[in-house]
């Protein structure tokens, strides 16, 4: 198993600063290991059952100066070990709750959650993705269907790079979302390959590892 020192060296993290920040978070009963360029606002609103790593994962195209920013006004819960990549931006609004099982989010992904987000165990979210559970602006037109805002992602889901996931989306267990897809609706077939803009099921019975 890679030691924390080796992990810090590989990811251009300053070991002693990571330890110092970890002590600060542990005093607040949060087991968080954080890169020196990561900022977390609203630590009191975060619950961590395992270990949360912020900005420590090594990705070849990320830069040590990339800043990771968590702005948590609502509730953010991690039910197991989880990693947030460098350069991510996460905003959880005051009335919203976001929860994650085990897994990771890769570098440069943005989550703006005003309603709610639930992500299961064993999920991998790639780089450059966007999770947006609100329209931000009110738009009216004939036949408009109003969807619930909350986003729900099942267990063991792989989300490829540069995927956009919008409000009301449901992705079942075991699914793979292809790179560049724009997901706008609910799906109910597990172990499916979801792709396109707007995304649709293009294969069933898929697996990944």
N, C-alpha and C positions, 0 to 999 in steps of 0.2 A: 504494500500500500504506500502511495506517495505521501511523504511527510508534508506538514504544513510549510516548513522551510523550503522544501523543493518546489512545492506548488507556487509559493510566492516568488521564488527565483524565476521559474518558468514564465509566470504571468506578469513580470515586471512590477510586482507588488513589494512594498517595503515591509519586511517581516516584522520589525519592531513596532511599526505603526499599526499593522494588522492586529498584533497582540494587544497593543494599548487600546485600540478601539473595541476589541473583543471584551476586554475587562470592563470598559465603560458600559457596553451592552449587557454584560453578565450581571453587573450591579443592578440593572433594571430587569433581571430575570429573562433576558433574551440571548440565546446562543447564536450570535451573528458574527461572521467573519467577513470583514469589509475592506475592500481596496481603499487606498488613501485618497483616491479621487471620487469616491462614492459619497453621496449626501443622502441622509435619511431624515425626513421630517415627519413627525408623528410617530415616533418609536413606541410610545405608550399604546398606540392603536394596533400594534403588530403582535401576534402570538405565534410562537415557534415551538413546535413539539420536538423537532429534530435539530439539525444544524442548517442555518441559512447562510449561504455564501453569496456575497454581492460584489461583482466585478473581479473575481479571482480567477475565473476560468480562462484558459489560454485559447485564443483564436488567432490564427496567423495574420489576419487583416485588421485586427483591432490595434489601437495605439494606447500606450500607457496614459496619455493625456485625455483620453475619452472619458467623459464624466457620466456616471450613473446617478440617476436622481429618482428617489422615491418620495412622493408627497402624499401622505396617508392621513386623510381627514376622517374617513369611515373606518371599517375594520378590514384588516388583512391577516389571514390565517394560513400557516403552513403546517400541515398535518404530519410531515415527515421531512427527511433531508431534501433540500432544494437549492438550486443554483440560479442566480440571475446574472446574465452576462454583462460585460462592460458596455457602457453607452446606452443602456436601456433607460426608458422613462416610464414611470408608473404613477398614475394619479387615481386615487380612490376618493370619490366625493363623500361628503359627510353622511349621507343617508345610505350609502352603498356598502356591501360586503363582498369581498373577494376571497376565495379559498382555493388552496392548491394541495394536492397530495404530494407524492414524491415525483421528482423529475427536474427539468431545467428549462430555462429560457435563454436562448443564445443572444449574442451581442446586437445592439441597435434596434431592439424591438420596443414598441410603444403600446401601453395599455392605458386607455382613458375610460374609467368605469364610473358611471353615474348611477346605475341601477343595481347590477350584481353580476358576478362572474364566479363560476364553479368549474374547477379543473381537477380531474381524477388523478389516480396514481399512475406512475410510469409514463408520463407524457413528455414528449420532446417538442419544444417550440423553437423553430429555427430563427435565423437572423432576419432583421428588416420587416418583421410582421407588425400588423396593427390590429388591436382589439378596440372597437368603438361601440359602446352599447347605447348610444343616443344619437339623434339626428342633429343636435345642437341648434338647429333652426326649424321652425314650424312651417311645413310646406303642405298646402292643400291642393287636391285635384280630384276630379270625379273618379269614384271607384277605389279611392285610397284605402288600403288595408292597414289597420293599426296593429302593430306587433308588440308583444311584451319585450321589454328592454333587456332582460337578463340573458346572459350567454352561458351555455352549459356544454362542457367538454367532458366526455366519458373517460374511462381508464384506457391506458396504453394507446393513446392517439399520437400520431406523428403529423406535425404541421410544418410544411416546407417553407423555404425562404420567401419573403416578400408576399405573404398571404395576408389578405384583409378579411377580418371577421367582424360582421356588423351585428346590430342589436337583434335579439330574439333567436340567434342561431343555436341549434342543438346538433352536436356531433356525437354519434354513439361510440361505444367501446370498439377499440381495435382499428379504427379508420385511419386512412392516410389522406392528407390534403395536399395536393400537388402544388409545387412552387408557383407563385404568381396568381393563385386563385382568389376570387372575390366571393366570399360565402355570405349569402343573404337570407337563408331560410333554415328551417328545421329538417333534419334527416333522421330516418328511423331504421336504417339497415346497418347493423354492425359489420365490421371488417370490410368496408367499402373503400374504393379509391374515388375521392371527390376532387373534381378538377373543373377549371373553366371560369368564365366571367359572363353571366353569373354561374356559380359552381353547380354541378350536377353529378350524380353517380355515373361513373364511366366503367367501373369494374366492381364485381363482388367477390367475396371469398379471398381477400388479400391478407397478407401478413407481413410484418416487418420486424427487424431486430438489429 
